[in-house]
Amino acid sequence: MTVQKPFDKTILNLFIHNNMKRTKQLKYFLLALLAGAMVTFQFGFSKHERKSDGRTHHSVDSEDPATQNLLRAMQLADKAVVAHFTGDGMAMGRFYNPYTNELSREKASVWMYTASIEAVNAILHGLKAQKEHGNTALYDAHFDRYVALLKKLYDNAAYYLGTFKLVSFTQTKEWTVYAVDRAREKGKANVTGILNVYDDQMWLAREFLEAYKLTGDKEYLKQAEYLTEYVLDGWDTTLDANGEENGGIPWGPGYVTKHSCSNGPIISPLVWLHELYKGKSDRVEHRYIDPKDKKTRKSKKVKKSDYYLDFAKKVYDWQKKHLLRTDGVYADMMGDCGSAKCKIVYETVKGVEYRANTPLLKAVGAPYTYNSGTMLSGAADLYRVSKDPIYLADAKALSDASFNYFAKLDVTVPGLYAYDTRGFRNWFNGVLMRGYLDVYPSYGTVARYIDSFQQNLDYGYGRFLHNGFLPTNVLAGWDQETDKNNVEGMFTFTFAAQYALLSQYTLTK
């Protein structure tokens, strides 16, 4: 990667000479120049370095916390794009070692790939927020290039697309959705059985809706609604003895267990779709089972705005009823079929085959931060549009319970709260932070919880940033054996997204 020449100070001196008043806009202009000076080709960095605790790394600093957060977000995301993506098809390698500069041959799953889209969206939101607060220079310098990157990531996500026919609870239909694994050709991925899962589609739908709100490109909205339709086709519409829907969405069309991760993430996107169509006459087909005979599959056209909000409430209520633990956080899934086998079963109604209900007896599995995080965001969004106090009460209780459960003071660094970083928990933790950010406008107590993420990121950035990367555990640092310092690409994008979100939060405080 070519390194750009050092920033020419004569430009700075001329600008200051012609602007005797050191206004806020001047500061933003200079920061934009600094950020722009870091970029080589499309995404690169300058030679500006500093040493901290023996580590040599790139530095992006500003006296303005919101701007500094956003500059760091861009630095991390840009570096990750250069390191993890190869070829015109944007193939994403899963791991990169910033000490050995080695990229793994293993390709990222679509979930991991989506983390890059999430980071870009968060940065775009951050740039728009900067513009709204007077920093037009930073916006002008970077917004368009991230819009272009967003489109490139979207277009090449098609390497994960595939088509299959699914027998669901209400119909048989052919779908083109995203596989877990990347294929060699666009649209040729294997999406049968367990090779696609509903939560992957949910996270993509969420980010495509964000992309639509940021750019106005209706292609993102179209794809988001299509994926939402596919996800809701997975809702268990079968009826219990009382005529109520069994409800819940399995992990994927090839599974019977119903997970927090395959229900909670769709709540907020459904609320956003409700808001997009509120006051409009657009309609959608709603499929259900006749409550009279509890067998016949029926459908009717309903207003999109009502349909999306009703489903958001149904999914929220199902997860709260079945997966909320007595300690106030969410269990992993509904499982345990008792003496019966946990397998997909079918029934034939009037000569047509449909998926039938597989009874699940209890909530099982450890709590994860992201399962509480999605419900925090869902509660915040539902409260915002409905003003129903139950959602605010839920958000407050879950905020406090989740922080008490997941944040551990003094276990790694005195005075800082540590979050578990094993497995994929780094990304999970980012979802929890976003939940706190969504709740903040209605419950200021979460400011302390949000601050824990800012403090941890800054601690890691100030001590362990190496070659533009943060370690998996930002409080513990790197392994002394350099060949063990592989970093998940989705973690670097997660840190970038967190910094970008914190930039927006800092501006609104």
N, C-alpha and C positions, 0 to 999 in steps of 0.2 A: 504494500500500500504506500503510495507516494505521500510524503509529508509536506504540507504547505510551508512556504517561507514564513519567517517570523513577521508578526504584524508591524507594519510601518508606522512608527510613532509620529511621523510628520503629518499624517492624516489627522491624528488625534489633536496635535498642536494647532493645526489650522482651524479645526472645528471649534476648539475652545476659544481661540483668538476671535473668531467671528460670533461667538455666543458668550458674552461676558457674564450673563446671568446663568449661574449653574442650576438650571431648572430641573424639575423631575423628568421632563422629556429628554433633556440632555443625557441624563443618567441612563435612561432606557435605550437611547440611540447608541450609546457606547457599548452597552451590554449586548445589543443586537449585533454590533460589529464584532465584538469578541466572540459571540456564539457562531457568527458566520465564518470567522477566521478559523474555527475548528474544523470546518467541513472541507474535505478534499474530495475531488470527483463529486459523488453524490453524498456519501457519508464517510467522513474521516475526521481527523483531529490534528490540532497543532502540536508543537513541541513543548508547549508550556507545561512544566512539570514541577512538582515539589516533593520533598521527602518527609515522611512522617513515620515514626517508629521503624526506621530502616527501610521503608517501602518507597519505591519510586513510582509515581503515577501521575496521570493527568489531573488537573484541577480546574474546577469551574466554581468560582466564588462570587458573591454579590453581597452588599450590605443590606439588600432588600430580601427578606426571607422568601416571599412568594416568587420573586424572579429567580432566586438561587435554586429553589426547588424545581422550577420548570427547566432551567438550564441543565441541571443535573439529570432530569428525566430525559431530555433530548440527548445528552451525552451518552447515557447508558443505552438508550434505544438505538441510537445510530451505530454505536460500537457493536451491539448484538446483531444488527442487520448485516454488517460487514463480515462478522465472524461466523455466523450460523447459516447464512443463505448462500447458495451456490447456483450458478447457471441462470439462464433467462426464465426458467420455470420456478425460480424461487424455492428450490428444494431446501428444506430446513434440517440441518444436522442437529441431533438431539443434544449432544454435549460438546463443550469447547473448553480447552484448558488454556488459560491465559499465561501460564508459565512455559508450557511447551509449544503453544500456538497450534495445537492439534485439534481438528474437528472430527468427531466420531462419524463412522460410516452409517451408524443407525439413524434412520430418519425419524423426525418428530411425528407423533400422532396428530390428528386434526385438532385435538384439545390443546396440545402444546402449541401448535401453529396459531390457534385462535388467540393465544396470549400476546402474540405480536400485534394483531389487529386491535386488541384491547389497549395496548400501550400507545399505539398511534392515535386511537380515538381520544384517549385521556390527554395526550399532548395537544391535540387539536382543540379540545375543550379548554385546556390551560391557556393556549394562545388567544382564543376568543375572549377569555376572561381578562387577560392582560390588555387586550385592545379596549375592552369595555371600561377598564380602569386607567386608560390613557397611554398605555404602552403600545402605540401603533407600530413602532419601529420593529419590535420583536415579532409581532404578528406578521408584518410585511416581509420580514426576512425569511420566515420559515413556514407559514401556513400552507402555501401552495405546494411546497415540496412534500409535506406530509400528506396532503390530499392525493398527490400523485402516488406516493408510496402505498396509501390505503387502497387505492384502485388496483395497484399491482398485486397486492396481497390478496384482494378479493378475487381477481381474475385467476390467479394461480391456485387458489383454494379448490378450483375445479379438478385438480389432480386427486382430490379425495372424493369426488362425486362418483356415484354409481346408481344403477337403477335395479329395482326388484319389485316383485308383486307380494303384497302383504294381506293376509286374512286377519282382520282386526275384530274388535268387539261389535262393530256395526256395519262393516262392508269389506269387500275385496277390491283393492286398488293398487295400481302401479305407482311407485314413488321414485323420485330421483333425489337422494339425500347424501349426506357426507359419511364416508366410512371412517373407521378408526385409523386405518393405515392408508398411506399414499400409494397411488398407482403410478405406472410409468407413462400413462397417457391420461389426458383429461377425460373425465366422464366414464372411465373404465374400472373404477375401484369396485372391489367386492363388498357389497353392503348386505349380504344375506345373513340370516341367523343372528349370531351375537357380534357380527362384524360392523354393526352400527348401533349406537345407543342414543336414547332420547336426550340425555343431558348434553351431549356434544351439540346436538341441533339447537338446544335451548341457548347455550352460550353464544353460538353463532348468530341466532336470531337476535339476541340482545345486542351484540356488537353491530350487526347490520342495521338495526334500528338507530343505534347511536350514529352510525355512519350517515344514515339518511338525514337525521336531525342536523348534522354538522355540514353536510354538503348539498342537501336538497335533491340528490340523485335518486330518482324513483326506482332504479334497479335494486338498490339496497332494500327499500321498503317491500318491493315485490317478493324478493327472496326471503325476507324476514317473515312475511305473512305466510308464504308457502311452508316454511319450516314450522311455523306455529301451527298451521293446519295439520301437518304430519304429527307433531307432538300431541295435539289434542285428540287425534285419531287413536292415540294409545291410551287415553283415559278409559278406565274400566267402567263402562256404562251399565253393566249387569246389575240387577236389582236383588236386594236381600229380602228376607222374609217380611219385612215391614214396608217393602216397596221403595226403599231408598237405594240410591246408587251405591254400589260397593266402593267405587271411586279409587283414586290413586293411579299413577302412571308407573308401569314397570320400568326397570332400568333400561330396557331396550325391548324391541319386538321379539327377541329370542330369550327373554328372561321372564320369570314370574315374580321375583322379589321386587318390592316397591320401595325405592330409596328416597331419602331426603334429597339427594343430588339429582334425582330425576323428577322432582316435583317443585321444590322451592325456587330454582332458577328461572322458571317460566312466569312467576307471579308478576314481577316488575315489568317485563316486556308486555304482558297482557294489559296491565294498567296503562302503559304508554300507548298501546294501540287504541285502547278506549279513549284516551285523550285526543289522539290524532283524528278519530272519527266522531267525536262528540259533536252533536249538532248537524251531522250529515246523514244522508238517507241510505248510504251504502249498506248492502245486506250480504249475509253469508249463510251457508247451509248448516243447520244444526242437526246432528244425528243423535238419536236417543232410542230407548226401548219403551214400548207401550206399557204404561203402568197397570193396564187392565189385565193383560195376560202374561206380563213379565217376560215375553219372548219376542214379540214382533218388533222388528227394527223399523223405525220411522224417521222421517226428516221433515224439516220445515225451514223456511227462510226467516231470518231474524235480523234486526239491526246490528251491524258490527259493533257499534259502541256498547250496546247492552250485552251482546254475546261475550265480548272480551272481558268486560268487568265482571260479569256473572261467573265466568270461568276462573278469573283471578281469585275471587272470593271462595269458590269451591275448592280449588287446589290448596289455598291457604288453610281453610277450615279442615280439610282432610289431613294435612300434615300436622297441624296443631293437635288434632284429636288423637292421632295414632302414634306420633313420634316425639312429642314433647315429654321429656323425662321429669321426674319429681325434683331433680336438682336444677331445673329451669333451662337446660340446654337440649339440643335435639339429638336423638339417636340416629344411627346410620340408616336403618331400613326396617321395613316390615318383612319378616321372614318366618321360619318355623312352620312347616305344614303339618306338624304332629305325626301321626302314623301314616298319613297319606304322602305320596311322592310329590315333591315340589316340581311339577312339570306343567307345560302348557297343555291345556285340554280344549276341545272344541265341541260345539253342539250344532245340530242341524235343525233349522227352523224353516218350515215350508219349502224344503228341498234345497236350502242355501246354507252353506257352512259358515259359522262365525266362531270367533274365539269365545270361550266361556271363562267364568271366574275360577281362579285357583285360590282357595281359602288360605289366608296367612294369619297365624295365631297371635304373634306378639312382636313387639319392637326389639330388635337385637342390634349389636354392633356398637362400637365406641363412638362417642361424639367427636365430630370434627368441626374446626372453626368455620369452614365455609357453609356447613349446613345451618348453623345459627346465623351466619352472615346473610344468606339469601332470605331468610325469614325476617331479619331486621329490615332489609331493603324493601321486602314485600309489605311489611306492616307500615313502614313509613310512606310508601307510595299509596297504599290503600287508605291510610288516614288522610293523606293530602287531598285525595279526590272525593272521599266520602264524608270526612269529618266525624266518622264513627269513633267514639272515645275508646272502644275496646281495642282498636288497633294501636292507639297511642299507649294505652296501659300495657299491652303486650310488648311493644317496642321498648318501653322503659324497663320492664321486668327482665326481658331477654338481654338487653344491653348490660345491665348490672350482673346478671347471672353468668353471662358468657365471659365477661372480663374477670370475674372472680374465679371462674373455672379454668380458663385458658392462660391467663397472664400470671407469670410467676416472678415475684420481686426478688432481686438479689441472688438468683441462682447461678448466673453467669457473670454479670458485672454489677457491683454494688450500686444501688440506686436506680437500676433500670429493670424494666419488666421484660422477661424473656418469653417467647412463644416457641413451642415445639417446631423444629425444622426437619424432622425425620420424614422420609418418603417425599410426598408431594405437598407437605404441609406449608411450605413457603407460599405457594400459590393460594392454598386454602386460607392462610392468614390474611392475604390481601383482600379476599372477599369479605372477611370479617371487618377489616378496616373500612371498606366501602360501606358496609352496613352501618357502622357508627357514623360515617359522614352523612348518610341519608337521614339518619335519626336526629342528627345535631340540631337542625332548625327548630325542632319541637321539644328537644330534651338536651339542654346545655350541659348536663352532667357528663355526657360522653366526651366532652372536650379533653378531659384527663385521659380517657382511653385512646383517643386519637393521638394525643401528644406522645404516648408511648411508642407509637410507630415512627413518628418523626424523630424522636430521640435515638431509637435503634438504628434507623437508616443513617443518621448523621454520625453516629458513633462508628459504624462500619465504614462509611465513606471517608471519614477523617483519618482512619487508622489502617484500613486494609484494602482500599481501592488499588488494584494492580492491573496495569495495561487496559484500563477502562472497565474493569469488572469488579463486582463485589463477590465475596465468598457466599456459599450457601447459608452459613450461619454468620450473620453480620456482627454478632457480638463475640464470637469465638475466633473468627479469622480463618486463615488458610492452614492447610496441613503442611508440616515441615518436609514431607516427602512430596516434591512438586508434581510427580506424575499422578498423585491422588486428588489433584485440584480441578477435576472436571466439574463444570458448572452446567446445570440444565439451562437451555436457552429460555425456557418459559419463566425461570426464576429471574433472569436478568430483565426480561420484559415486565415481569411483575414489579420489580423494584422501580423500574422506570414509570410504570403506571401509578404506583403509590406516590412517587415524588410529584408527578403531574397532578394527581388528585389533591395532594396536600398543598400544592401551589394555589389551586382554586379555593380550597378551604381557608388558607391564610389570608387571601384577599377579602373573603366575606366576613372574617372575624371582626 
